[in-house]
């Protein structure tokens, strides 16, 4: 894309990482499946590619596109969101200290507790909505603040700018898991140093690809270490997976707008239902984090959760009776999903037994509301 003008996010999403193929004139980018690349007679690699684990043209295009979309300088793509998160943690050293949220994706909790704490990383879990609690957890060895907002599954809202300011005052970095809010939330603009996405979710957008990415605001020593881990550890996405995510990126702004609008309508309806005890959605003015979310998000994304009166059995019954919502784990696809989150997380007292998590898709919102109505009223 050749222009000196500042372009808007919808235009950037369509063109970032895409270029007309010089060999054929193809508008859609080619998929480079080759695992190895020819060496010059004198020993060099004129095109910059040696072996697919270290770099691949399709992955390079995806990384360029994701960095541009998030407003970063560099990006490193991985085979999953947890592989991307692992690379950030591996870039630290044993004895380093991480501050992470108590209300965090259970896969991240498992990764920290069962892998990296055993490896020698020290971790403090705090309520990231409480600045004083964050400050009290800081140690001389604190190197990384991990933010997840909105959180999974109760959609707690963390003030990214505030946490980044605390992190930088202590000489640490701030990393933000932005999986639930691409486009509508821009952590690098708010002061974060690193952004992680599970590209499996909204970025891919069609429930057909697994991936992750780390995006850096600037090229730092820690990001260079992430890049080294990417190549050495080899947890890289296939060229076809990269191509699918590139394709998903192009419609992302429009999809996020529709996901957000649909979720808002569903959340407002649920909030008035007699069988619903509470609704967790930052777009509701009653949400504890609404003011912060309204300040740092341009829309409130397509994820919400709600608690059914009657606890576990009542919630499982609602999930069993939906006809349009699919009972499945994941989020960010075009189809709407419903999940009894406590069944996924196992023994976790922080997840209410009556809580159902919804990923609101692109169906008509009235159909989604009618489906929930019959499931709640049966």
C-alpha positions in Angstrom: 0.0 0.0 0.0 1.6 3.2 -1.1 0.4 6.4 0.6 1.9 9.0 2.9 -1.5 9.8 4.5 -2.5 8.5 7.9 -5.1 5.8 7.1 -7.9 4.5 9.3 -8.0 1.1 10.9 -10.5 -0.5 8.5 -8.2 0.4 5.5 -5.1 -0.7 7.4 -6.7 -4.1 8.2 -7.5 -4.7 4.6 -4.0 -3.9 3.3 -1.5 -4.6 6.2 0.7 -7.5 5.4 -0.7 -7.7 1.9 1.1 -6.8 -1.4 0.5 -7.6 -5.0 2.6 -10.7 -5.9 5.4 -9.4 -8.2 5.7 -12.8 -10.0 2.0 -13.2 -11.0 0.2 -10.0 -10.2 -2.1 -12.0 -7.8 -4.1 -9.8 -5.4 -4.5 -12.6 -2.8 -1.1 -13.4 -1.2 0.5 -16.7 -2.1 1.1 -19.4 0.5 4.8 -20.2 0.6 4.9 -23.8 1.8 8.7 -24.4 1.2 10.6 -25.4 4.3 14.0 -24.6 2.8 15.4 -21.9 0.5 18.2 -21.9 -2.1 21.6 -20.8 -1.1 23.7 -18.5 -3.3 26.9 -19.9 -4.9 29.0 -17.8 -2.6 27.0 -19.0 0.5 24.6 -16.2 1.1 20.8 -16.1 1.0 19.7 -13.3 -1.3 16.1 -13.3 -0.3 16.8 -13.5 3.5 15.2 -16.9 4.1 17.1 -20.0 5.2 14.8 -22.5 6.8 11.1 -22.3 7.7 11.5 -22.6 11.4 13.5 -19.3 11.5 11.5 -17.4 8.9 9.0 -18.0 6.1 7.6 -15.4 3.6 4.0 -16.0 4.6 4.7 -15.8 8.3 6.8 -12.6 7.6 3.8 -11.1 5.9 1.5 -12.0 8.8 4.0 -10.5 11.4 4.3 -7.3 9.4 0.5 -7.0 9.2 -0.1 -7.7 12.9 2.5 -5.3 14.0 1.0 -2.5 11.8 -2.5 -3.3 13.0 -1.6 -3.1 16.7 0.7 -0.1 16.2 3.9 -1.9 17.1 7.3 -2.1 15.6 7.8 -5.8 15.6 5.8 -9.0 15.9 6.6 -12.7 16.3 4.0 -15.3 15.4 3.6 -18.6 17.2 1.6 -21.8 16.9 -0.8 -20.8 19.8 -1.5 -18.1 22.2 0.1 -20.1 25.1 3.2 -20.6 23.0 3.4 -16.8 22.5 2.8 -16.3 26.3 5.5 -18.9 27.0 8.0 -17.1 24.8 7.6 -13.9 26.8 8.1 -15.8 30.1 11.0 -17.7 28.8 12.7 -14.5 27.8 12.9 -13.8 31.6 15.4 -15.5 33.9 15.0 -17.8 36.9 14.5 -15.6 39.9 12.8 -12.9 38.0 9.4 -11.8 39.4 6.1 -11.5 37.5 2.9 -9.8 38.7 -0.2 -11.4 37.2 -4.0 -11.0 37.7 -5.9 -13.3 40.0 -8.8 -13.3 37.4 -6.8 -14.6 34.5 -7.2 -17.2 31.7 -6.9 -20.6 33.4 -4.3 -21.7 30.8 -2.1 -18.8 31.8 -2.5 -19.7 35.5 -1.5 -23.3 34.7 1.4 -22.2 32.6 2.7 -20.0 35.4 2.1 -22.3 38.3 3.0 -25.7 36.8 5.7 -24.8 34.4 7.5 -21.5 35.1 7.3 -21.3 38.8 8.8 -24.8 38.9 11.5 -23.5 36.5 12.4 -20.7 38.9 10.2 -17.8 38.0 8.5 -16.0 40.9 4.9 -15.0 40.5 2.5 -12.9 42.6 -1.2 -13.0 41.7 -3.1 -9.8 42.5 -6.3 -8.0 41.8 -5.2 -5.8 38.9 -8.2 -3.5 39.5 -6.6 -2.4 42.8 -3.5 -0.2 42.2 -2.5 -0.4 45.9 -2.4 -4.2 45.7 -0.3 -4.0 42.6 2.2 -1.7 44.2 2.5 -3.8 47.3 3.4 -6.8 45.2 6.4 -5.1 43.6 9.8 -6.5 44.5 13.4 -5.6 43.4 13.3 -8.6 41.1 10.0 -7.6 39.4 10.5 -7.6 35.6 7.1 -8.1 34.1 3.5 -7.0 34.8 1.0 -9.2 33.0 -2.4 -7.6 32.2 -5.5 -9.3 30.9 -8.5 -7.0 30.2 -11.3 -7.7 29.9 -10.5 -10.7 32.1 -11.6 -14.3 31.6 -14.3 -15.2 32.6 -15.7 -12.3 34.7 -14.7 -9.4 32.5 -12.9 -7.4 35.1 -11.4 -4.3 33.7 -7.8 -3.2 34.3 -6.6 0.3 33.7 -3.8 -0.4 31.3 -2.2 3.0 31.4 -2.1 2.9 35.2 -0.5 -0.5 35.3 2.0 0.5 32.6 2.9 3.6 34.6 3.5 1.5 37.8 5.6 -1.0 35.8 7.8 1.6 34.2 8.4 3.4 37.5 9.9 0.1 38.8 11.9 -0.5 35.7 9.7 -3.4 34.6 7.8 -4.1 31.4 4.0 -4.3 30.9 2.5 -7.0 28.7 -1.2 -7.1 27.9 -3.2 -10.1 26.7 -5.5 -8.3 24.2 -7.1 -11.4 22.8 -10.6 -10.4 23.8 -10.5 -6.8 22.4 -8.5 -6.5 19.2 -9.1 -3.2 17.3 -11.4 -1.8 20.0 -8.6 -1.6 22.5 -5.0 -0.6 21.8 -2.7 -1.4 24.7 0.5 -0.1 23.1 -1.1 3.4 22.7 -1.9 3.2 26.4 1.6 2.5 27.5 2.0 -1.3 27.3 5.4 -2.6 26.0 4.1 -5.9 24.6 0.8 -7.2 23.4 -0.1 -10.9 23.1 -3.0 -12.3 21.1 -4.3 -15.8 20.7 -4.9 -15.3 17.0 -7.0 -18.4 17.2 -9.8 -16.2 18.4 -11.0 -12.8 16.9 -8.0 -12.3 14.6 -8.6 -15.7 12.8 -12.3 -15.2 13.3 -13.7 -18.4 11.8 -12.8 -21.1 14.4 -10.5 -22.8 11.9 -7.0 -21.9 12.9 -4.8 -22.0 16.0 -2.1 -19.3 16.5 -0.6 -16.6 18.7 1.5 -13.5 18.4 3.7 -11.2 20.5 3.8 -7.6 19.3 6.4 -5.2 20.6 6.0 -1.4 20.8 9.7 -1.1 20.1 12.5 -3.5 19.4 14.0 -4.3 22.9 16.4 -6.8 24.2 13.5 -8.8 25.7 11.7 -8.9 22.3 14.9 -10.0 20.6 15.0 -12.8 23.1 11.4 -13.7 22.2 12.4 -13.8 18.6 15.3 -16.1 19.4 13.0 -18.4 21.3 10.6 -18.4 18.4 13.3 -19.7 16.0 15.1 -22.0 18.5 12.1 -23.5 20.2 10.2 -23.8 16.9 6.7 -23.3 18.1 5.8 -21.5 14.8 2.5 -21.5 12.8 2.4 -23.3 9.5 2.3 -21.1 6.3 -1.4 -22.1 5.8 -2.3 -21.1 9.3 -0.5 -17.7 8.8 -2.5 -17.2 5.5 -5.8 -17.9 7.3 -5.0 -15.4 10.0 -4.0 -12.8 7.3 -7.3 -13.4 5.7 -9.2 -13.0 8.9 -7.5 -9.7 9.7 -9.0 -8.1 6.6 -12.6 -8.2 8.0 -11.6 -7.8 11.7 -12.8 -4.1 12.2 -16.2 -4.8 10.7 -16.6 -8.0 12.6 -15.6 -6.4 16.0 -18.1 -3.7 15.4 -20.9 -6.3 14.8 -19.7 -8.6 17.7 -19.8 -5.6 20.1 -23.2 -4.3 18.9 -24.7 -7.8 19.3 -23.1 -8.4 22.7 -24.4 -5.1 24.0 -28.0 -6.0 23.0 -27.8 -9.4 24.6 -26.2 -8.1 27.8 -28.9 -5.4 28.2 -31.6 -8.0 27.7 -30.0 -10.5 30.2 -29.6 -7.8 32.8 -33.4 -7.5 33.1 -34.2 -11.2 33.2 -35.6 -12.6 36.4 -33.5 -15.8 36.3 -30.3 -13.9 35.8 -28.4 -13.0 39.0 -25.8 -10.8 37.4 -24.3 -9.9 34.0 -20.6 -9.3 33.5 -20.2 -6.9 30.5 -18.2 -3.7 30.6 -20.6 -2.0 28.2 -23.2 -1.9 31.0 -23.1 1.2 33.1 -23.7 -1.0 36.1 -20.4 -2.8 35.5 -17.7 -1.9 38.1 -15.2 -1.3 35.4 -17.4 0.6 32.9 -15.8 4.0 33.3 -12.3 2.6 32.8 -13.5 0.5 29.8 -15.2 3.5 28.3 -12.0 5.4 28.5 -9.7 2.8 27.0 -12.0 0.9 24.6 -13.8 2.2 21.5 -16.3 -0.6 21.8 -16.8 -3.4 24.4 -16.2 -6.5 22.3 -18.3 -9.6 21.9 -17.6 -11.5 25.2 -19.8 -11.5 28.2 -20.8 -13.8 31.1 -23.8 -14.1 33.3 -24.8 -16.0 36.4 -28.0 -18.0 36.5 -30.0 -18.2 39.7 -29.9 -21.7 41.1 -26.2 -22.4 40.6 -24.5 -25.2 38.7 -27.4 -27.4 37.7 -29.5 -24.4 36.6 -26.7 -23.0 34.5 -26.0 -26.4 32.9 -29.7 -26.8 32.1 -29.7 -23.4 30.3 -26.6 -24.4 28.2 -28.2 -27.7 27.4 -31.4 -26.1 26.0 -29.9 -23.5 23.6 -30.5 -24.2 19.9 -28.4 -21.5 18.2 -25.7 -21.1 20.8 -23.2 -24.0 20.5 -21.8 -25.6 23.6 -18.1 -25.3 22.9 -14.9 -23.8 24.3 -13.3 -20.9 22.5 -14.4 -17.5 21.3 -14.2 -14.9 18.5 -15.7 -16.9 15.7 -18.8 -16.0 13.6 -20.9 -18.5 15.5 -22.1 -17.8 19.1 -20.8 -20.2 21.8 -22.0 -20.9 25.3 -19.9 -22.5 28.0 -20.2 -23.5 31.7 -16.9 -22.1 32.6 -16.4 -23.8 36.0 -16.6 -27.2 34.2 -13.6 -26.1 32.1 -11.5 -24.6 34.8 -12.1 -27.5 37.3 -11.7 -26.8 41.0 -11.5 -23.0 41.0 -13.4 -21.2 43.8 -13.1 -17.9 41.9 -15.4 -19.1 39.1 -19.1 -19.1 40.2 -20.8 -22.4 39.5 -23.8 -20.6 38.0 -21.7 -18.7 35.5 -22.1 -19.1 31.8 -19.7 -17.5 29.3 -21.0 -16.3 26.0 -19.0 -15.6 22.8 -21.5 -13.5 20.8 -21.2 -14.2 17.1 -22.6 -12.5 14.0 -26.1 -14.0 14.0 -29.0 -11.6 14.3 -29.1 -10.4 17.9 -32.9 -10.9 18.2 -32.4 -14.6 17.3 -29.8 -14.9 20.0 -32.0 -13.3 22.6 -35.0 -15.5 21.6 -32.7 -18.6 22.0 -31.6 -17.5 25.5 -35.2 -16.7 26.4 -36.4 -20.1 25.7 -33.4 -21.7 27.4 -33.9 -19.6 30.5 -37.6 -20.0 30.7 -37.9 -23.8 30.0 
